[in-house]
Amino acid sequence: MIFDFRLKVFYTVAQRLSFTKAAAELFITQPAVTKHIKELEHQLNVQLFRRNGNTIVLTSAGKILLQYAEKIFQTYTDLENELAGLNDVEAGTVHIGASTTVAQTILPKILALFKKTYPLVNFTFIQANTDVITQLVLAEKIDIAIVEGAAHHPQIAYAPFAKDEIVLVTRANNALSKKAEITPKQLLNIPLILREAGSGTLDIIFNALNKVGINPKDLQIEIRLESSIAIKQYLLYSETATFLSIQSVISELKYNELSIIEIKGMEIFRTFQFIQLHGKNSKLIELFKRFCLANYNLK
């Protein structure tokens, strides 16, 4: 996407309301984020963010700039989509797959926009956990997929798609939700809902727990479920907690149905990745990848 990177930094900070999270998402350091914001404020001669305790909030000028930044990025996306349409991509079918979190929270909108933009291109879509999707790519039943997880196969080409954060959440207004922050050891006393074996999300959670000295075998697992939707429904009627993608709980946080519990000294970030067989490429596959990158996370 063609854009002023400084504006992209502002947009990311404004979305996350965190310099640290914006730095992780943009693959740059926190001082670099601070520098870009200060330069933008100097250029515009306004203050864009204001400290509010341990958090930051947008100023009036910041809110105005955010509105225009969203319009600017959408205009860039429309431009790229129109230019891509001049490439004479042949009508055809692309076989797409995605792991559960991506399939449920990110891809539905992108697939709808893709079909609207390229009505002559057909696609099939399969949702499953990361292990299953990877095997389908290896079996050449899927052309391109987006998955979470850290496993790597030598036959598969990996490329980054988007950064995501996994957070510990519980039902709002229960006893657990009153704990704004816990230590890693306190996690052992909380009944948890976890994903099924083979889930890329589960692998990343276990890796993060091991790094802070927690053995996943010591966790109190109340139940294992196979999708974020099922987990959220169970969560709303129990005294449990779970680890979920921030992307999958935005609505529940907004309407105060779920609450985030911070774990001291522990943050879980991951990168969703495109996967495809080495050497298996086409104009349709490349078009779909570019479209995903251009349309992700735009309102």
Secondary structure as UniProt FT lines:
FT   HELIX           5..16
FT   HELIX           19..26
FT   HELIX           30..44
FT   STRAND          49..52
FT   TURN            53..54
FT   STRAND          55..58
FT   HELIX           60..84
FT   HELIX           85..87
FT   STRAND          92..99
FT   HELIX           100..105
FT   HELIX           107..117
FT   TURN            119..120
FT   STRAND          121..128
FT   HELIX           130..138
FT   TURN            139..140
FT   STRAND          144..147
FT   TURN            154..155
FT   STRAND          156..171
FT   TURN            172..173
FT   HELIX           176..178
FT   STRAND          181..182
FT   HELIX           185..189
FT   STRAND          191..195
FT   TURN            197..198
FT   HELIX           200..211
FT   TURN            212..213
FT   HELIX           216..218
FT   STRAND          220..225
FT   HELIX           228..235
FT   TURN            236..237
FT   STRAND          241..245
FT   HELIX           246..248
FT   HELIX           250..254
FT   TURN            255..256
FT   STRAND          258..263
FT   TURN            264..265
FT   STRAND          268..277
FT   TURN            278..279
FT   HELIX           283..295
FT   TURN            296..297
//
